[in-house]
Amino acid sequence: MGLTPPFAEGSRALDITLDKNKTALKMYGGGDPLQEFKNLCPGLYLSILDSKQYYFFTGGGTVLKAIEEGSPYSLKPVRALIENKERSGKSIL
C-alpha cells in the first residue's frame, strides 16, 4: 500500500479491518502511507501509538527489512532503543 488518494475509502476500510486482528503484528512503512493512515484514521492512530502490535517506520525500506527479518526487534535501531530502556528503566516513547 502507498499513498492512494483515489482509493481513500478502501484504504481506510483496510486499516480498520487490519486493526480488528488483535494478534497480528501491523507494520506501516514510508512517510506517505504513514501520513495517509494518520489522515484517514486519526482516532485509531492516536489510540494505538503505544501498542506493541503496531510499528511505524518513516522509511519504506526499513519496514521491508523488518518483514524480511520476521520482526522489527532484529533491527539495530530498535534493539538499541530496547537496550537503552532496559539500562535506564525509562520508557522509549
N, CA, C and O atoms as CSV, one atom per row, in Angstrom:
chain,resi,resn,atom,element,x,y,z
A,1,MET,N,N,0.838,-1.173,0.000
A,1,MET,CA,C,0.000,0.000,0.000
A,1,MET,C,C,0.881,1.233,0.000
A,1,MET,O,O,2.018,1.192,0.469
A,2,GLY,N,N,0.377,2.286,-0.506
A,2,GLY,CA,C,1.092,3.549,-0.526
A,2,GLY,C,C,0.105,4.681,-0.475
A,2,GLY,O,O,-1.042,4.507,-0.065
A,3,LEU,N,N,0.547,5.823,-0.887
A,3,LEU,CA,C,-0.331,6.979,-0.932
A,3,LEU,C,C,-1.325,6.767,-2.067
A,3,LEU,O,O,-0.941,6.746,-3.236
A,4,THR,N,N,-2.588,6.611,-1.727
A,4,THR,CA,C,-3.606,6.243,-2.726
A,4,THR,C,C,-4.832,7.139,-2.622
A,4,THR,O,O,-5.914,6.648,-2.301
A,5,PRO,N,N,-4.699,8.446,-2.883
A,5,PRO,CA,C,-5.849,9.342,-2.749
A,5,PRO,C,C,-7.110,8.883,-3.479
A,5,PRO,O,O,-8.200,9.049,-2.933
A,6,PRO,N,N,-7.019,8.314,-4.685
A,6,PRO,CA,C,-8.264,7.901,-5.346
A,6,PRO,C,C,-8.972,6.751,-4.625
A,6,PRO,O,O,-10.148,6.490,-4.880
A,7,PHE,N,N,-8.265,6.067,-3.730
A,7,PHE,CA,C,-8.815,4.885,-3.062
A,7,PHE,C,C,-8.865,5.061,-1.549
A,7,PHE,O,O,-8.732,4.092,-0.802
A,8,ALA,N,N,-9.055,6.292,-1.102
A,8,ALA,CA,C,-9.020,6.590,0.328
A,8,ALA,C,C,-10.040,5.767,1.119
A,8,ALA,O,O,-9.729,5.284,2.207
A,9,GLU,N,N,-11.232,5.606,0.592
A,9,GLU,CA,C,-12.270,4.854,1.312
A,9,GLU,C,C,-11.852,3.395,1.500
A,9,GLU,O,O,-12.044,2.824,2.574
A,10,GLY,N,N,-11.286,2.803,0.466
A,10,GLY,CA,C,-10.817,1.423,0.568
A,10,GLY,C,C,-9.624,1.296,1.503
A,10,GLY,O,O,-9.530,0.331,2.262
A,11,SER,N,N,-8.709,2.266,1.455
A,11,SER,CA,C,-7.547,2.252,2.345
A,11,SER,C,C,-7.990,2.353,3.803
A,11,SER,O,O,-7.470,1.647,4.667
A,12,ARG,N,N,-8.944,3.229,4.065
A,12,ARG,CA,C,-9.461,3.390,5.428
A,12,ARG,C,C,-10.108,2.084,5.896
A,12,ARG,O,O,-9.875,1.649,7.024
A,13,ALA,N,N,-10.907,1.465,5.054
A,13,ALA,CA,C,-11.564,0.202,5.402
A,13,ALA,C,C,-10.534,-0.888,5.683
A,13,ALA,O,O,-10.710,-1.693,6.599
A,14,LEU,N,N,-9.462,-0.914,4.898
A,14,LEU,CA,C,-8.419,-1.909,5.112
A,14,LEU,C,C,-7.706,-1.672,6.442
A,14,LEU,O,O,-7.438,-2.625,7.174
A,15,ASP,N,N,-7.398,-0.423,6.762
A,15,ASP,CA,C,-6.750,-0.109,8.046
A,15,ASP,C,C,-7.622,-0.555,9.216
A,15,ASP,O,O,-7.119,-1.127,10.183
A,16,ILE,N,N,-8.909,-0.300,9.134
A,16,ILE,CA,C,-9.833,-0.685,10.207
A,16,ILE,C,C,-9.942,-2.206,10.300
A,16,ILE,O,O,-10.003,-2.759,11.398
A,17,THR,N,N,-9.968,-2.876,9.161
A,17,THR,CA,C,-10.033,-4.338,9.147
A,17,THR,C,C,-8.767,-4.941,9.749
A,17,THR,O,O,-8.842,-5.891,10.528
A,18,LEU,N,N,-7.610,-4.398,9.394
A,18,LEU,CA,C,-6.354,-4.896,9.960
A,18,LEU,C,C,-6.338,-4.735,11.476
A,18,LEU,O,O,-5.846,-5.608,12.190
A,19,ASP,N,N,-6.870,-3.633,11.961
A,19,ASP,CA,C,-6.892,-3.386,13.397
A,19,ASP,C,C,-7.719,-4.426,14.139
A,19,ASP,O,O,-7.448,-4.706,15.307
A,20,LYS,N,N,-8.709,-4.996,13.493
A,20,LYS,CA,C,-9.574,-5.991,14.139
A,20,LYS,C,C,-8.840,-7.289,14.455
A,20,LYS,O,O,-9.257,-8.036,15.340
A,21,ASN,N,N,-7.755,-7.563,13.744
A,21,ASN,CA,C,-6.962,-8.753,14.038
A,21,ASN,C,C,-6.035,-8.411,15.202
A,21,ASN,O,O,-4.978,-7.814,14.999
A,22,LYS,N,N,-6.421,-8.780,16.395
A,22,LYS,CA,C,-5.700,-8.387,17.612
A,22,LYS,C,C,-4.416,-9.164,17.840
A,22,LYS,O,O,-3.632,-8.797,18.714
A,23,THR,N,N,-4.174,-10.230,17.081
A,23,THR,CA,C,-2.938,-10.992,17.272
A,23,THR,C,C,-1.874,-10.666,16.221
A,23,THR,O,O,-0.706,-11.015,16.392
A,24,ALA,N,N,-2.267,-10.007,15.152
A,24,ALA,CA,C,-1.320,-9.712,14.070
A,24,ALA,C,C,-0.406,-8.548,14.429
A,24,ALA,O,O,-0.800,-7.623,15.140
A,25,LEU,N,N,0.804,-8.612,13.931
A,25,LEU,CA,C,1.757,-7.511,14.027
A,25,LEU,C,C,1.533,-6.635,12.803
A,25,LEU,O,O,1.611,-7.116,11.673
A,26,LYS,N,N,1.257,-5.360,13.019
A,26,LYS,CA,C,0.986,-4.448,11.909
A,26,LYS,C,C,2.162,-3.504,11.747
A,26,LYS,O,O,2.542,-2.815,12.694
A,27,MET,N,N,2.746,-3.466,10.548
A,27,MET,CA,C,3.887,-2.604,10.279
A,27,MET,C,C,3.550,-1.677,9.120
A,27,MET,O,O,3.219,-2.125,8.022
A,28,TYR,N,N,3.639,-0.400,9.379
A,28,TYR,CA,C,3.407,0.615,8.356
A,28,TYR,C,C,4.749,1.250,8.043
A,28,TYR,O,O,5.483,1.644,8.949
A,29,GLY,N,N,5.066,1.348,6.767
A,29,GLY,CA,C,6.364,1.897,6.401
A,29,GLY,C,C,6.285,2.940,5.318
A,29,GLY,O,O,5.499,2.833,4.377
A,30,GLY,N,N,7.102,3.936,5.464
A,30,GLY,CA,C,7.179,5.009,4.488
A,30,GLY,C,C,6.370,6.201,4.941
A,30,GLY,O,O,5.307,6.048,5.543
A,31,GLY,N,N,6.870,7.382,4.655
A,31,GLY,CA,C,6.206,8.602,5.090
A,31,GLY,C,C,4.823,8.779,4.514
A,31,GLY,O,O,3.915,9.201,5.230
A,32,ASP,N,N,4.628,8.469,3.235
A,32,ASP,CA,C,3.314,8.654,2.612
A,32,ASP,C,C,2.252,7.713,3.185
A,32,ASP,O,O,1.176,8.184,3.553
A,33,PRO,N,N,2.507,6.400,3.278
A,33,PRO,CA,C,1.492,5.509,3.866
A,33,PRO,C,C,1.198,5.862,5.326
A,33,PRO,O,O,0.052,5.776,5.767
A,34,LEU,N,N,2.220,6.255,6.065
A,34,LEU,CA,C,2.010,6.618,7.464
A,34,LEU,C,C,1.141,7.866,7.571
A,34,LEU,O,O,0.220,7.911,8.387
A,35,GLN,N,N,1.422,8.873,6.760
A,35,GLN,CA,C,0.622,10.088,6.778
A,35,GLN,C,C,-0.813,9.809,6.343
A,35,GLN,O,O,-1.760,10.363,6.902
A,36,GLU,N,N,-0.964,8.953,5.350
A,36,GLU,CA,C,-2.317,8.592,4.911
A,36,GLU,C,C,-3.085,7.910,6.035
A,36,GLU,O,O,-4.257,8.217,6.254
A,37,PHE,N,N,-2.443,6.990,6.751
A,37,PHE,CA,C,-3.083,6.316,7.879
A,37,PHE,C,C,-3.508,7.336,8.933
A,37,PHE,O,O,-4.625,7.275,9.447
A,38,LYS,N,N,-2.620,8.268,9.249
A,38,LYS,CA,C,-2.942,9.302,10.239
A,38,LYS,C,C,-4.114,10.168,9.787
A,38,LYS,O,O,-4.960,10.539,10.602
A,39,ASN,N,N,-4.170,10.489,8.504
A,39,ASN,CA,C,-5.247,11.337,7.990
A,39,ASN,C,C,-6.583,10.602,7.886
A,39,ASN,O,O,-7.632,11.170,8.188
A,40,LEU,N,N,-6.542,9.342,7.460
A,40,LEU,CA,C,-7.770,8.585,7.251
A,40,LEU,C,C,-8.360,8.029,8.540
A,40,LEU,O,O,-9.578,7.895,8.665
A,41,CYS,N,N,-7.501,7.710,9.492
A,41,CYS,CA,C,-7.953,7.079,10.741
A,41,CYS,C,C,-7.311,7.763,11.944
A,41,CYS,O,O,-6.594,7.110,12.703
A,42,PRO,N,N,-7.548,9.059,12.139
A,42,PRO,CA,C,-6.845,9.771,13.218
A,42,PRO,C,C,-7.143,9.217,14.608
A,42,PRO,O,O,-6.243,9.138,15.444
A,43,GLY,N,N,-8.374,8.837,14.863
A,43,GLY,CA,C,-8.702,8.276,16.174
A,43,GLY,C,C,-8.001,6.949,16.418
A,43,GLY,O,O,-7.459,6.715,17.498
A,44,LEU,N,N,-8.012,6.090,15.422
A,44,LEU,CA,C,-7.325,4.804,15.525
A,44,LEU,C,C,-5.830,5.027,15.708
A,44,LEU,O,O,-5.207,4.396,16.562
A,45,TYR,N,N,-5.260,5.913,14.919
A,45,TYR,CA,C,-3.825,6.203,15.019
A,45,TYR,C,C,-3.460,6.630,16.441
A,45,TYR,O,O,-2.513,6.095,17.019
A,46,LEU,N,N,-4.181,7.564,17.000
A,46,LEU,CA,C,-3.877,8.042,18.353
A,46,LEU,C,C,-4.076,6.960,19.406
A,46,LEU,O,O,-3.357,6.929,20.405
A,47,SER,N,N,-5.040,6.079,19.194
A,47,SER,CA,C,-5.335,5.047,20.187
A,47,SER,C,C,-4.307,3.918,20.211
A,47,SER,O,O,-4.220,3.191,21.200
A,48,ILE,N,N,-3.532,3.761,19.147
A,48,ILE,CA,C,-2.605,2.623,19.092
A,48,ILE,C,C,-1.135,3.053,19.132
A,48,ILE,O,O,-0.255,2.223,18.902
A,49,LEU,N,N,-0.852,4.303,19.413
A,49,LEU,CA,C,0.542,4.766,19.414
A,49,LEU,C,C,1.440,3.971,20.349
A,49,LEU,O,O,2.615,3.769,20.041
A,50,ASP,N,N,0.925,3.521,21.469
A,50,ASP,CA,C,1.725,2.749,22.424
A,50,ASP,C,C,1.520,1.246,22.298
A,50,ASP,O,O,2.010,0.482,23.131
A,51,SER,N,N,0.808,0.817,21.274
A,51,SER,CA,C,0.513,-0.598,21.094
A,51,SER,C,C,1.737,-1.362,20.610
A,51,SER,O,O,2.455,-0.900,19.723
A,52,LYS,N,N,1.966,-2.514,21.187
A,52,LYS,CA,C,3.064,-3.378,20.749
A,52,LYS,C,C,2.701,-4.157,19.500
A,52,LYS,O,O,3.527,-4.900,18.969
A,53,GLN,N,N,1.476,-3.996,19.027
A,53,GLN,CA,C,1.028,-4.671,17.813
A,53,GLN,C,C,1.279,-3.818,16.568
A,53,GLN,O,O,1.140,-4.301,15.444
A,54,TYR,N,N,1.644,-2.564,16.766
A,54,TYR,CA,C,1.856,-1.639,15.651
A,54,TYR,C,C,3.278,-1.104,15.661
A,54,TYR,O,O,3.829,-0.781,16.714
A,55,TYR,N,N,3.864,-1.017,14.475
A,55,TYR,CA,C,5.175,-0.390,14.297
A,55,TYR,C,C,5.075,0.554,13.118
A,55,TYR,O,O,4.562,0.190,12.060
A,56,PHE,N,N,5.566,1.763,13.304
A,56,PHE,CA,C,5.542,2.779,12.257
A,56,PHE,C,C,6.974,3.130,11.887
A,56,PHE,O,O,7.773,3.509,12.744
A,57,PHE,N,N,7.286,3.003,10.622
A,57,PHE,CA,C,8.608,3.312,10.108
A,57,PHE,C,C,8.478,4.460,9.112
A,57,PHE,O,O,7.603,4.436,8.246
A,58,THR,N,N,9.338,5.457,9.231
A,58,THR,CA,C,9.260,6.566,8.284
A,58,THR,C,C,9.929,6.217,6.965
A,58,THR,O,O,9.685,6.876,5.954
A,59,GLY,N,N,10.759,5.200,6.962
A,59,GLY,CA,C,11.408,4.752,5.732
A,59,GLY,C,C,10.784,3.464,5.240
A,59,GLY,O,O,10.701,2.485,5.981
A,60,GLY,N,N,10.342,3.461,3.986
A,60,GLY,CA,C,9.718,2.261,3.431
A,60,GLY,C,C,10.643,1.065,3.401
A,60,GLY,O,O,10.205,-0.066,3.610
A,61,GLY,N,N,11.926,1.303,3.141
A,61,GLY,CA,C,12.894,0.206,3.111
A,61,GLY,C,C,13.057,-0.455,4.466
A,61,GLY,O,O,13.338,-1.651,4.546
A,62,THR,N,N,12.886,0.305,5.520
A,62,THR,CA,C,13.029,-0.244,6.866
A,62,THR,C,C,11.940,-1.256,7.168
A,62,THR,O,O,12.219,-2.309,7.742
A,63,VAL,N,N,10.718,-0.960,6.798
A,63,VAL,CA,C,9.650,-1.920,7.053
A,63,VAL,C,C,9.863,-3.175,6.209
A,63,VAL,O,O,9.542,-4.277,6.656
A,64,LEU,N,N,10.387,-3.029,5.021
A,64,LEU,CA,C,10.682,-4.215,4.204
A,64,LEU,C,C,11.740,-5.078,4.882
A,64,LEU,O,O,11.649,-6.305,4.858
A,65,LYS,N,N,12.735,-4.446,5.481
A,65,LYS,CA,C,13.773,-5.185,6.215
A,65,LYS,C,C,13.167,-5.898,7.426
A,65,LYS,O,O,13.520,-7.043,7.710
A,66,ALA,N,N,12.264,-5.235,8.135
A,66,ALA,CA,C,11.608,-5.860,9.287
A,66,ALA,C,C,10.782,-7.070,8.856
A,66,ALA,O,O,10.772,-8.094,9.539
A,67,ILE,N,N,10.102,-6.953,7.739
A,67,ILE,CA,C,9.330,-8.081,7.217
A,67,ILE,C,C,10.269,-9.218,6.827
A,67,ILE,O,O,9.996,-10.383,7.119
A,68,GLU,N,N,11.368,-8.880,6.172
A,68,GLU,CA,C,12.351,-9.883,5.777
A,68,GLU,C,C,12.926,-10.613,6.993
A,68,GLU,O,O,13.119,-11.828,6.962
A,69,GLU,N,N,13.195,-9.862,8.060
A,69,GLU,CA,C,13.757,-10.440,9.284
A,69,GLU,C,C,12.699,-11.182,10.111
A,69,GLU,O,O,13.033,-12.000,10.969
A,70,GLY,N,N,11.433,-10.890,9.847
A,70,GLY,CA,C,10.358,-11.540,10.581
A,70,GLY,C,C,9.925,-10.806,11.837
A,70,GLY,O,O,8.991,-11.233,12.516
A,71,SER,N,N,10.600,-9.702,12.152
A,71,SER,CA,C,10.273,-8.950,13.358
A,71,SER,C,C,11.015,-7.622,13.338
A,71,SER,O,O,12.137,-7.552,12.836
A,72,PRO,N,N,10.418,-6.580,13.868
A,72,PRO,CA,C,11.148,-5.314,13.974
A,72,PRO,C,C,12.216,-5.369,15.068
A,72,PRO,O,O,13.111,-4.524,15.102
A,73,TYR,N,N,12.129,-6.350,15.956
A,73,TYR,CA,C,13.075,-6.440,17.071
A,73,TYR,C,C,14.494,-6.770,16.639
A,73,TYR,O,O,15.430,-6.568,17.413
A,74,SER,N,N,14.676,-7.268,15.431
A,74,SER,CA,C,16.024,-7.593,14.968
A,74,SER,C,C,16.732,-6.384,14.347
A,74,SER,O,O,17.926,-6.458,14.058
A,75,LEU,N,N,16.023,-5.289,14.141
A,75,LEU,CA,C,16.635,-4.095,13.557
A,75,LEU,C,C,17.513,-3.391,14.593
A,75,LEU,O,O,17.121,-3.232,15.749
A,76,LYS,N,N,18.695,-2.974,14.166
A,76,LYS,CA,C,19.647,-2.359,15.099
A,76,LYS,C,C,19.079,-1.161,15.861
A,76,LYS,O,O,19.273,-1.080,17.074
A,77,PRO,N,N,18.389,-0.229,15.205
A,77,PRO,CA,C,17.851,0.900,15.970
A,77,PRO,C,C,16.824,0.484,17.020
A,77,PRO,O,O,16.781,1.055,18.110
A,78,VAL,N,N,16.002,-0.505,16.696
A,78,VAL,CA,C,15.000,-0.977,17.647
A,78,VAL,C,C,15.688,-1.664,18.820
A,78,VAL,O,O,15.318,-1.443,19.974
A,79,ARG,N,N,16.686,-2.497,18.532
A,79,ARG,CA,C,17.440,-3.156,19.615
A,79,ARG,C,C,18.110,-2.126,20.512
A,79,ARG,O,O,18.113,-2.276,21.734
A,80,ALA,N,N,18.680,-1.080,19.915
A,80,ALA,CA,C,19.340,-0.034,20.700
A,80,ALA,C,C,18.351,0.668,21.626
A,80,ALA,O,O,18.674,0.946,22.781
A,81,LEU,N,N,17.151,0.954,21.130
A,81,LEU,CA,C,16.135,1.588,21.975
A,81,LEU,C,C,15.729,0.682,23.129
A,81,LEU,O,O,15.564,1.143,24.258
A,82,ILE,N,N,15.571,-0.595,22.847
A,82,ILE,CA,C,15.185,-1.547,23.893
A,82,ILE,C,C,16.294,-1.664,24.939
A,82,ILE,O,O,16.023,-1.654,26.140
A,83,GLU,N,N,17.538,-1.774,24.482
A,83,GLU,CA,C,18.660,-1.877,25.414
A,83,GLU,C,C,18.778,-0.615,26.267
A,83,GLU,O,O,19.048,-0.696,27.465
A,84,ASN,N,N,18.578,0.530,25.660
A,84,ASN,CA,C,18.629,1.787,26.400
A,84,ASN,C,C,17.531,1.833,27.456
A,84,ASN,O,O,17.764,2.278,28.580
A,85,LYS,N,N,16.334,1.371,27.095
A,85,LYS,CA,C,15.225,1.343,28.050
A,85,LYS,C,C,15.561,0.422,29.217
A,85,LYS,O,O,15.294,0.752,30.373
A,86,GLU,N,N,16.144,-0.727,28.912
A,86,GLU,CA,C,16.476,-1.683,29.968
A,86,GLU,C,C,17.537,-1.117,30.909
A,86,GLU,O,O,17.477,-1.333,32.120
A,87,ARG,N,N,18.501,-0.397,30.355
A,87,ARG,CA,C,19.557,0.196,31.189
A,87,ARG,C,C,19.031,1.338,32.043
A,87,ARG,O,O,19.381,1.460,33.217
A,88,SER,N,N,18.198,2.165,31.455
A,88,SER,CA,C,17.753,3.368,32.165
A,88,SER,C,C,16.460,3.157,32.957
A,88,SER,O,O,16.166,3.900,33.894
A,89,GLY,N,N,15.693,2.133,32.566
A,89,GLY,CA,C,14.408,1.917,33.215
A,89,GLY,C,C,13.355,2.910,32.781
A,89,GLY,O,O,12.271,2.959,33.364
A,90,LYS,N,N,13.656,3.707,31.760
A,90,LYS,CA,C,12.728,4.727,31.267
A,90,LYS,C,C,12.030,4.233,30.011
A,90,LYS,O,O,12.523,3.354,29.304
A,91,SER,N,N,10.890,4.812,29.759
A,91,SER,CA,C,10.127,4.498,28.555
A,91,SER,C,C,10.865,4.997,27.328
A,91,SER,O,O,11.517,6.040,27.372
A,92,ILE,N,N,10.763,4.243,26.213
A,92,ILE,CA,C,11.405,4.671,24.977
A,92,ILE,C,C,10.509,5.600,24.181
A,92,ILE,O,O,10.935,6.120,23.150
A,93,LEU,N,N,9.291,5.824,24.622
A,93,LEU,CA,C,8.364,6.702,23.904
A,93,LEU,C,C,8.365,8.075,24.514
A,93,LEU,O,O,7.646,8.958,24.047
